[in-house]
Amino acid sequence: MAQRVTYSIVDQSDGRFDLLVLLGARVLHARTGFMTLSEVEDEVEFLRDLMTACGAPVVREVSLNLLNPD
């Protein structure tokens, strides 16, 4: 069974963006240093395409509590 994939986009103080992706409830992946929000959104679209092929739903986390989902 495919696990839920949750992501969050973090706006850093230096103007760059980070993408945090949580697979299920345990595995965290981070891509950091995107120069524009458009770059992050392109990466999220790639993530959605990939996870859809695996049958895993992709959900955006609206709070910054991605590291502590419980």
PDB file of N, CA, C and O in Angstrom:
ATOM      1  N   MET A   1       0.838  -1.183   0.000  1.00  0.00           N
ATOM      2  CA  MET A   1       0.000   0.000   0.000  1.00  0.00           C
ATOM      3  C   MET A   1       0.887   1.251   0.000  1.00  0.00           C
ATOM      4  O   MET A   1       1.837   1.350   0.776  1.00  0.00           O
ATOM      5  N   ALA A   2       0.570   2.179  -0.859  1.00  0.00           N
ATOM      6  CA  ALA A   2       1.353   3.412  -0.952  1.00  0.00           C
ATOM      7  C   ALA A   2       1.130   4.288   0.272  1.00  0.00           C
ATOM      8  O   ALA A   2       0.020   4.386   0.795  1.00  0.00           O
ATOM      9  N   GLN A   3       2.197   4.912   0.710  1.00  0.00           N
ATOM     10  CA  GLN A   3       2.111   5.805   1.862  1.00  0.00           C
ATOM     11  C   GLN A   3       1.802   7.217   1.407  1.00  0.00           C
ATOM     12  O   GLN A   3       2.125   7.608   0.286  1.00  0.00           O
ATOM     13  N   ARG A   4       1.184   7.962   2.274  1.00  0.00           N
ATOM     14  CA  ARG A   4       0.883   9.362   1.997  1.00  0.00           C
ATOM     15  C   ARG A   4       2.173  10.173   1.973  1.00  0.00           C
ATOM     16  O   ARG A   4       3.074   9.947   2.781  1.00  0.00           O
ATOM     17  N   VAL A   5       2.254  11.108   1.049  1.00  0.00           N
ATOM     18  CA  VAL A   5       3.405  11.991   0.922  1.00  0.00           C
ATOM     19  C   VAL A   5       2.939  13.410   1.242  1.00  0.00           C
ATOM     20  O   VAL A   5       2.015  13.930   0.617  1.00  0.00           O
ATOM     21  N   THR A   6       3.593  14.024   2.221  1.00  0.00           N
ATOM     22  CA  THR A   6       3.245  15.372   2.649  1.00  0.00           C
ATOM     23  C   THR A   6       4.429  16.282   2.368  1.00  0.00           C
ATOM     24  O   THR A   6       5.576  15.916   2.622  1.00  0.00           O
ATOM     25  N   TYR A   7       4.147  17.472   1.842  1.00  0.00           N
ATOM     26  CA  TYR A   7       5.248  18.390   1.576  1.00  0.00           C
ATOM     27  C   TYR A   7       4.947  19.774   2.132  1.00  0.00           C
ATOM     28  O   TYR A   7       3.797  20.141   2.369  1.00  0.00           O
ATOM     29  N   SER A   8       6.013  20.517   2.329  1.00  0.00           N
ATOM     30  CA  SER A   8       5.909  21.892   2.796  1.00  0.00           C
ATOM     31  C   SER A   8       6.973  22.720   2.085  1.00  0.00           C
ATOM     32  O   SER A   8       8.101  22.266   1.888  1.00  0.00           O
ATOM     33  N   ILE A   9       6.602  23.932   1.705  1.00  0.00           N
ATOM     34  CA  ILE A   9       7.547  24.873   1.106  1.00  0.00           C
ATOM     35  C   ILE A   9       7.902  25.898   2.162  1.00  0.00           C
ATOM     36  O   ILE A   9       7.024  26.535   2.745  1.00  0.00           O
ATOM     37  N   VAL A  10       9.193  26.055   2.407  1.00  0.00           N
ATOM     38  CA  VAL A  10       9.669  26.970   3.451  1.00  0.00           C
ATOM     39  C   VAL A  10      10.383  28.140   2.795  1.00  0.00           C
ATOM     40  O   VAL A  10      11.306  27.957   2.001  1.00  0.00           O
ATOM     41  N   ASP A  11       9.942  29.343   3.135  1.00  0.00           N
ATOM     42  CA  ASP A  11      10.552  30.578   2.640  1.00  0.00           C
ATOM     43  C   ASP A  11      11.671  30.952   3.613  1.00  0.00           C
ATOM     44  O   ASP A  11      11.397  31.311   4.758  1.00  0.00           O
ATOM     45  N   GLN A  12      12.920  30.874   3.172  1.00  0.00           N
ATOM     46  CA  GLN A  12      14.057  31.167   4.035  1.00  0.00           C
ATOM     47  C   GLN A  12      14.314  32.672   4.114  1.00  0.00           C
ATOM     48  O   GLN A  12      13.880  33.428   3.244  1.00  0.00           O
ATOM     49  N   SER A  13      15.008  33.094   5.143  1.00  0.00           N
ATOM     50  CA  SER A  13      15.274  34.517   5.360  1.00  0.00           C
ATOM     51  C   SER A  13      16.165  35.138   4.284  1.00  0.00           C
ATOM     52  O   SER A  13      16.154  36.355   4.099  1.00  0.00           O
ATOM     53  N   ASP A  14      16.936  34.310   3.574  1.00  0.00           N
ATOM     54  CA  ASP A  14      17.813  34.837   2.517  1.00  0.00           C
ATOM     55  C   ASP A  14      17.113  34.935   1.159  1.00  0.00           C
ATOM     56  O   ASP A  14      17.741  35.267   0.153  1.00  0.00           O
ATOM     57  N   GLY A  15      15.797  34.643   1.137  1.00  0.00           N
ATOM     58  CA  GLY A  15      15.031  34.740  -0.101  1.00  0.00           C
ATOM     59  C   GLY A  15      14.932  33.443  -0.874  1.00  0.00           C
ATOM     60  O   GLY A  15      14.200  33.368  -1.861  1.00  0.00           O
ATOM     61  N   ARG A  16      15.648  32.429  -0.449  1.00  0.00           N
ATOM     62  CA  ARG A  16      15.579  31.129  -1.111  1.00  0.00           C
ATOM     63  C   ARG A  16      14.433  30.311  -0.523  1.00  0.00           C
ATOM     64  O   ARG A  16      13.824  30.688   0.478  1.00  0.00           O
ATOM     65  N   PHE A  17      14.157  29.186  -1.171  1.00  0.00           N
ATOM     66  CA  PHE A  17      13.068  28.325  -0.738  1.00  0.00           C
ATOM     67  C   PHE A  17      13.579  26.909  -0.529  1.00  0.00           C
ATOM     68  O   PHE A  17      14.476  26.447  -1.234  1.00  0.00           O
ATOM     69  N   ASP A  18      12.999  26.230   0.447  1.00  0.00           N
ATOM     70  CA  ASP A  18      13.298  24.828   0.711  1.00  0.00           C
ATOM     71  C   ASP A  18      12.029  24.021   0.517  1.00  0.00           C
ATOM     72  O   ASP A  18      10.927  24.521   0.744  1.00  0.00           O
ATOM     73  N   LEU A  19      12.182  22.784   0.100  1.00  0.00           N
ATOM     74  CA  LEU A  19      11.070  21.857  -0.050  1.00  0.00           C
ATOM     75  C   LEU A  19      11.314  20.688   0.901  1.00  0.00           C
ATOM     76  O   LEU A  19      12.308  19.972   0.776  1.00  0.00           O
ATOM     77  N   LEU A  20      10.406  20.502   1.845  1.00  0.00           N
ATOM     78  CA  LEU A  20      10.480  19.391   2.792  1.00  0.00           C
ATOM     79  C   LEU A  20       9.400  18.391   2.420  1.00  0.00           C
ATOM     80  O   LEU A  20       8.238  18.763   2.254  1.00  0.00           O
ATOM     81  N   VAL A  21       9.774  17.123   2.289  1.00  0.00           N
ATOM     82  CA  VAL A  21       8.846  16.074   1.886  1.00  0.00           C
ATOM     83  C   VAL A  21       8.908  14.957   2.916  1.00  0.00           C
ATOM     84  O   VAL A  21       9.978  14.429   3.218  1.00  0.00           O
ATOM     85  N   LEU A  22       7.745  14.607   3.450  1.00  0.00           N
ATOM     86  CA  LEU A  22       7.648  13.544   4.441  1.00  0.00           C
ATOM     87  C   LEU A  22       6.927  12.362   3.816  1.00  0.00           C
ATOM     88  O   LEU A  22       5.774  12.477   3.400  1.00  0.00           O
ATOM     89  N   LEU A  23       7.611  11.221   3.751  1.00  0.00           N
ATOM     90  CA  LEU A  23       7.031   9.997   3.212  1.00  0.00           C
ATOM     91  C   LEU A  23       6.467   9.190   4.368  1.00  0.00           C
ATOM     92  O   LEU A  23       7.205   8.767   5.258  1.00  0.00           O
ATOM     93  N   GLY A  24       5.164   8.980   4.353  1.00  0.00           N
ATOM     94  CA  GLY A  24       4.528   8.305   5.477  1.00  0.00           C
ATOM     95  C   GLY A  24       4.664   9.161   6.712  1.00  0.00           C
ATOM     96  O   GLY A  24       4.381  10.359   6.680  1.00  0.00           O
ATOM     97  N   ALA A  25       5.093   8.561   7.790  1.00  0.00           N
ATOM     98  CA  ALA A  25       5.275   9.302   9.043  1.00  0.00           C
ATOM     99  C   ALA A  25       6.727   9.284   9.500  1.00  0.00           C
ATOM    100  O   ALA A  25       7.026   9.723  10.611  1.00  0.00           O
ATOM    101  N   ARG A  26       7.639   8.781   8.662  1.00  0.00           N
ATOM    102  CA  ARG A  26       8.994   8.562   9.157  1.00  0.00           C
ATOM    103  C   ARG A  26      10.133   9.123   8.327  1.00  0.00           C
ATOM    104  O   ARG A  26      11.140   9.548   8.894  1.00  0.00           O
ATOM    105  N   VAL A  27      10.018   9.141   7.025  1.00  0.00           N
ATOM    106  CA  VAL A  27      11.168   9.460   6.178  1.00  0.00           C
ATOM    107  C   VAL A  27      11.049  10.897   5.653  1.00  0.00           C
ATOM    108  O   VAL A  27      10.122  11.220   4.910  1.00  0.00           O
ATOM    109  N   LEU A  28      11.987  11.743   6.044  1.00  0.00           N
ATOM    110  CA  LEU A  28      11.997  13.137   5.630  1.00  0.00           C
ATOM    111  C   LEU A  28      13.077  13.353   4.573  1.00  0.00           C
ATOM    112  O   LEU A  28      14.228  12.953   4.750  1.00  0.00           O
ATOM    113  N   HIS A  29      12.685  13.991   3.479  1.00  0.00           N
ATOM    114  CA  HIS A  29      13.620  14.379   2.430  1.00  0.00           C
ATOM    115  C   HIS A  29      13.569  15.889   2.309  1.00  0.00           C
ATOM    116  O   HIS A  29      12.493  16.483   2.387  1.00  0.00           O
ATOM    117  N   ALA A  30      14.713  16.514   2.120  1.00  0.00           N
ATOM    118  CA  ALA A  30      14.758  17.968   1.981  1.00  0.00           C
ATOM    119  C   ALA A  30      15.537  18.341   0.730  1.00  0.00           C
ATOM    120  O   ALA A  30      16.607  17.793   0.465  1.00  0.00           O
ATOM    121  N   ARG A  31      14.995  19.272  -0.030  1.00  0.00           N
ATOM    122  CA  ARG A  31      15.700  19.900  -1.146  1.00  0.00           C
ATOM    123  C   ARG A  31      15.776  21.368  -0.776  1.00  0.00           C
ATOM    124  O   ARG A  31      14.747  22.008  -0.558  1.00  0.00           O
ATOM    125  N   THR A  32      16.950  21.895  -0.706  1.00  0.00           N
ATOM    126  CA  THR A  32      17.123  23.259  -0.219  1.00  0.00           C
ATOM    127  C   THR A  32      17.770  24.160  -1.272  1.00  0.00           C
ATOM    128  O   THR A  32      18.406  23.691  -2.215  1.00  0.00           O
ATOM    129  N   GLY A  33      17.586  25.462  -1.081  1.00  0.00           N
ATOM    130  CA  GLY A  33      18.288  26.436  -1.882  1.00  0.00           C
ATOM    131  C   GLY A  33      17.675  26.784  -3.223  1.00  0.00           C
ATOM    132  O   GLY A  33      18.374  27.291  -4.100  1.00  0.00           O
ATOM    133  N   PHE A  34      16.385  26.525  -3.410  1.00  0.00           N
ATOM    134  CA  PHE A  34      15.741  26.941  -4.654  1.00  0.00           C
ATOM    135  C   PHE A  34      15.742  28.463  -4.704  1.00  0.00           C
ATOM    136  O   PHE A  34      15.434  29.122  -3.711  1.00  0.00           O
ATOM    137  N   MET A  35      16.087  29.015  -5.854  1.00  0.00           N
ATOM    138  CA  MET A  35      16.184  30.470  -5.996  1.00  0.00           C
ATOM    139  C   MET A  35      14.819  31.135  -6.153  1.00  0.00           C
ATOM    140  O   MET A  35      14.636  32.275  -5.728  1.00  0.00           O
ATOM    141  N   THR A  36      13.859  30.435  -6.760  1.00  0.00           N
ATOM    142  CA  THR A  36      12.538  31.023  -6.977  1.00  0.00           C
ATOM    143  C   THR A  36      11.445  30.056  -6.551  1.00  0.00           C
ATOM    144  O   THR A  36      11.653  28.844  -6.485  1.00  0.00           O
ATOM    145  N   LEU A  37      10.289  30.611  -6.266  1.00  0.00           N
ATOM    146  CA  LEU A  37       9.130  29.791  -5.927  1.00  0.00           C
ATOM    147  C   LEU A  37       8.724  28.942  -7.126  1.00  0.00           C
ATOM    148  O   LEU A  37       8.241  27.823  -6.957  1.00  0.00           O
ATOM    149  N   SER A  38       8.911  29.456  -8.312  1.00  0.00           N
ATOM    150  CA  SER A  38       8.597  28.715  -9.527  1.00  0.00           C
ATOM    151  C   SER A  38       9.412  27.422  -9.625  1.00  0.00           C
ATOM    152  O   SER A  38       8.889  26.391 -10.050  1.00  0.00           O
ATOM    153  N   GLU A  39      10.676  27.472  -9.238  1.00  0.00           N
ATOM    154  CA  GLU A  39      11.518  26.268  -9.239  1.00  0.00           C
ATOM    155  C   GLU A  39      10.965  25.220  -8.278  1.00  0.00           C
ATOM    156  O   GLU A  39      10.939  24.031  -8.596  1.00  0.00           O
ATOM    157  N   VAL A  40      10.526  25.662  -7.108  1.00  0.00           N
ATOM    158  CA  VAL A  40       9.966  24.736  -6.120  1.00  0.00           C
ATOM    159  C   VAL A  40       8.676  24.127  -6.653  1.00  0.00           C
ATOM    160  O   VAL A  40       8.452  22.924  -6.515  1.00  0.00           O
ATOM    161  N   GLU A  41       7.828  24.949  -7.258  1.00  0.00           N
ATOM    162  CA  GLU A  41       6.563  24.448  -7.798  1.00  0.00           C
ATOM    163  C   GLU A  41       6.795  23.436  -8.913  1.00  0.00           C
ATOM    164  O   GLU A  41       6.046  22.466  -9.029  1.00  0.00           O
ATOM    165  N   ASP A  42       7.817  23.646  -9.730  1.00  0.00           N
ATOM    166  CA  ASP A  42       8.170  22.658 -10.753  1.00  0.00           C
ATOM    167  C   ASP A  42       8.584  21.338 -10.109  1.00  0.00           C
ATOM    168  O   ASP A  42       8.216  20.265 -10.587  1.00  0.00           O
ATOM    169  N   GLU A  43       9.341  21.421  -9.036  1.00  0.00           N
ATOM    170  CA  GLU A  43       9.780  20.224  -8.313  1.00  0.00           C
ATOM    171  C   GLU A  43       8.585  19.488  -7.698  1.00  0.00           C
ATOM    172  O   GLU A  43       8.539  18.258  -7.705  1.00  0.00           O
ATOM    173  N   VAL A  44       7.626  20.241  -7.170  1.00  0.00           N
ATOM    174  CA  VAL A  44       6.421  19.643  -6.586  1.00  0.00           C
ATOM    175  C   VAL A  44       5.616  18.941  -7.676  1.00  0.00           C
ATOM    176  O   VAL A  44       5.090  17.852  -7.444  1.00  0.00           O
ATOM    177  N   GLU A  45       5.512  19.539  -8.850  1.00  0.00           N
ATOM    178  CA  GLU A  45       4.792  18.892  -9.959  1.00  0.00           C
ATOM    179  C   GLU A  45       5.461  17.574 -10.350  1.00  0.00           C
ATOM    180  O   GLU A  45       4.781  16.587 -10.627  1.00  0.00           O
ATOM    181  N   PHE A  46       6.804  17.563 -10.372  1.00  0.00           N
ATOM    182  CA  PHE A  46       7.530  16.323 -10.648  1.00  0.00           C
ATOM    183  C   PHE A  46       7.227  15.285  -9.559  1.00  0.00           C
ATOM    184  O   PHE A  46       7.001  14.111  -9.852  1.00  0.00           O
ATOM    185  N   LEU A  47       7.227  15.736  -8.301  1.00  0.00           N
ATOM    186  CA  LEU A  47       6.914  14.847  -7.176  1.00  0.00           C
ATOM    187  C   LEU A  47       5.506  14.268  -7.326  1.00  0.00           C
ATOM    188  O   LEU A  47       5.298  13.072  -7.121  1.00  0.00           O
ATOM    189  N   ARG A  48       4.554  15.108  -7.679  1.00  0.00           N
ATOM    190  CA  ARG A  48       3.167  14.641  -7.873  1.00  0.00           C
ATOM    191  C   ARG A  48       3.098  13.592  -8.988  1.00  0.00           C
ATOM    192  O   ARG A  48       2.446  12.560  -8.825  1.00  0.00           O
ATOM    193  N   ASP A  49       3.756  13.846 -10.101  1.00  0.00           N
ATOM    194  CA  ASP A  49       3.759  12.886 -11.210  1.00  0.00           C
ATOM    195  C   ASP A  49       4.356  11.551 -10.779  1.00  0.00           C
ATOM    196  O   ASP A  49       3.801  10.491 -11.069  1.00  0.00           O
ATOM    197  N   LEU A  50       5.474  11.611 -10.094  1.00  0.00           N
ATOM    198  CA  LEU A  50       6.157  10.403  -9.638  1.00  0.00           C
ATOM    199  C   LEU A  50       5.307   9.624  -8.634  1.00  0.00           C
ATOM    200  O   LEU A  50       5.157   8.408  -8.756  1.00  0.00           O
ATOM    201  N   MET A  51       4.758  10.315  -7.657  1.00  0.00           N
ATOM    202  CA  MET A  51       3.975   9.652  -6.616  1.00  0.00           C
ATOM    203  C   MET A  51       2.636   9.136  -7.159  1.00  0.00           C
ATOM    204  O   MET A  51       2.141   8.108  -6.697  1.00  0.00           O
ATOM    205  N   THR A  52       2.053   9.834  -8.124  1.00  0.00           N
ATOM    206  CA  THR A  52       0.823   9.350  -8.749  1.00  0.00           C
ATOM    207  C   THR A  52       1.073   8.012  -9.438  1.00  0.00           C
ATOM    208  O   THR A  52       0.235   7.111  -9.382  1.00  0.00           O
ATOM    209  N   ALA A  53       2.219   7.888 -10.083  1.00  0.00           N
ATOM    210  CA  ALA A  53       2.577   6.627 -10.734  1.00  0.00           C
ATOM    211  C   ALA A  53       2.716   5.493  -9.721  1.00  0.00           C
ATOM    212  O   ALA A  53       2.511   4.326 -10.053  1.00  0.00           O
ATOM    213  N   CYS A  54       3.064   5.843  -8.486  1.00  0.00           N
ATOM    214  CA  CYS A  54       3.213   4.852  -7.415  1.00  0.00           C
ATOM    215  C   CYS A  54       1.923   4.654  -6.624  1.00  0.00           C
ATOM    216  O   CYS A  54       1.847   3.775  -5.766  1.00  0.00           O
ATOM    217  N   GLY A  55       0.912   5.469  -6.912  1.00  0.00           N
ATOM    218  CA  GLY A  55      -0.351   5.357  -6.195  1.00  0.00           C
ATOM    219  C   GLY A  55      -0.361   6.051  -4.844  1.00  0.00           C
ATOM    220  O   GLY A  55      -1.233   5.779  -4.018  1.00  0.00           O
ATOM    221  N   ALA A  56       0.589   6.941  -4.604  1.00  0.00           N
ATOM    222  CA  ALA A  56       0.686   7.626  -3.314  1.00  0.00           C
ATOM    223  C   ALA A  56       0.096   9.036  -3.420  1.00  0.00           C
ATOM    224  O   ALA A  56       0.477   9.803  -4.305  1.00  0.00           O
ATOM    225  N   PRO A  57      -0.825   9.372  -2.525  1.00  0.00           N
ATOM    226  CA  PRO A  57      -1.370  10.725  -2.545  1.00  0.00           C
ATOM    227  C   PRO A  57      -0.348  11.745  -2.047  1.00  0.00           C
ATOM    228  O   PRO A  57       0.420  11.469  -1.124  1.00  0.00           O
ATOM    229  N   VAL A  58      -0.347  12.925  -2.667  1.00  0.00           N
ATOM    230  CA  VAL A  58       0.559  14.004  -2.279  1.00  0.00           C
ATOM    231  C   VAL A  58      -0.286  15.141  -1.716  1.00  0.00           C
ATOM    232  O   VAL A  58      -1.211  15.624  -2.370  1.00  0.00           O
ATOM    233  N   VAL A  59       0.044  15.562  -0.492  1.00  0.00           N
ATOM    234  CA  VAL A  59      -0.734  16.574   0.209  1.00  0.00           C
ATOM    235  C   VAL A  59       0.197  17.670   0.690  1.00  0.00           C
ATOM    236  O   VAL A  59       1.280  17.389   1.204  1.00  0.00           O
ATOM    237  N   ARG A  60      -0.224  18.935   0.525  1.00  0.00           N
ATOM    238  CA  ARG A  60       0.577  20.048   1.037  1.00  0.00           C
ATOM    239  C   ARG A  60       0.233  20.288   2.496  1.00  0.00           C
ATOM    240  O   ARG A  60      -0.936  20.414   2.858  1.00  0.00           O
ATOM    241  N   GLU A  61       1.257  20.350   3.323  1.00  0.00           N
ATOM    242  CA  GLU A  61       1.111  20.649   4.742  1.00  0.00           C
ATOM    243  C   GLU A  61       1.010  22.163   4.880  1.00  0.00           C
ATOM    244  O   GLU A  61       1.898  22.887   4.430  1.00  0.00           O
ATOM    245  N   VAL A  62      -0.064  22.647   5.498  1.00  0.00           N
ATOM    246  CA  VAL A  62      -0.253  24.091   5.601  1.00  0.00           C
ATOM    247  C   VAL A  62       0.435  24.693   6.815  1.00  0.00           C
ATOM    248  O   VAL A  62       0.696  25.896   6.838  1.00  0.00           O
ATOM    249  N   SER A  63       0.729  23.894   7.808  1.00  0.00           N
ATOM    250  CA  SER A  63       1.448  24.415   8.972  1.00  0.00           C
ATOM    251  C   SER A  63       2.933  24.096   8.820  1.00  0.00           C
ATOM    252  O   SER A  63       3.326  23.336   7.935  1.00  0.00           O
ATOM    253  N   LEU A  64       3.737  24.673   9.678  1.00  0.00           N
ATOM    254  CA  LEU A  64       5.183  24.402   9.653  1.00  0.00           C
ATOM    255  C   LEU A  64       5.554  23.256  10.581  1.00  0.00           C
ATOM    256  O   LEU A  64       6.721  23.105  10.943  1.00  0.00           O
ATOM    257  N   ASN A  65       4.569  22.445  10.970  1.00  0.00           N
ATOM    258  CA  ASN A  65       4.804  21.369  11.919  1.00  0.00           C
ATOM    259  C   ASN A  65       5.025  20.043  11.202  1.00  0.00           C
ATOM    260  O   ASN A  65       4.593  18.999  11.692  1.00  0.00           O
ATOM    261  N   LEU A  66       5.682  20.068  10.064  1.00  0.00           N
ATOM    262  CA  LEU A  66       5.899  18.866   9.262  1.00  0.00           C
ATOM    263  C   LEU A  66       6.748  17.837   9.999  1.00  0.00           C
ATOM    264  O   LEU A  66       6.561  16.634   9.815  1.00  0.00           O
ATOM    265  N   LEU A  67       7.674  18.295  10.827  1.00  0.00           N
ATOM    266  CA  LEU A  67       8.559  17.362  11.515  1.00  0.00           C
ATOM    267  C   LEU A  67       7.872  16.640  12.666  1.00  0.00           C
ATOM    268  O   LEU A  67       8.359  15.601  13.110  1.00  0.00           O
ATOM    269  N   ASN A  68       6.765  17.159  13.154  1.00  0.00           N
ATOM    270  CA  ASN A  68       6.008  16.543  14.256  1.00  0.00           C
ATOM    271  C   ASN A  68       4.545  16.440  13.864  1.00  0.00           C
ATOM    272  O   ASN A  68       3.727  17.220  14.351  1.00  0.00           O
ATOM    273  N   PRO A  69       4.187  15.483  12.983  1.00  0.00           N
ATOM    274  CA  PRO A  69       2.823  15.423  12.461  1.00  0.00           C
ATOM    275  C   PRO A  69       1.773  14.989  13.487  1.00  0.00           C
ATOM    276  O   PRO A  69       0.584  15.190  13.239  1.00  0.00           O
ATOM    277  N   ASP A  70       2.146  14.419  14.596  1.00  0.00           N
ATOM    278  CA  ASP A  70       1.153  13.944  15.582  1.00  0.00           C
ATOM    279  C   ASP A  70       0.717  15.012  16.519  1.00  0.00           C
ATOM    280  O   ASP A  70      -0.109  14.763  17.397  1.00  0.00           O
TER     281      ASP A  70
END
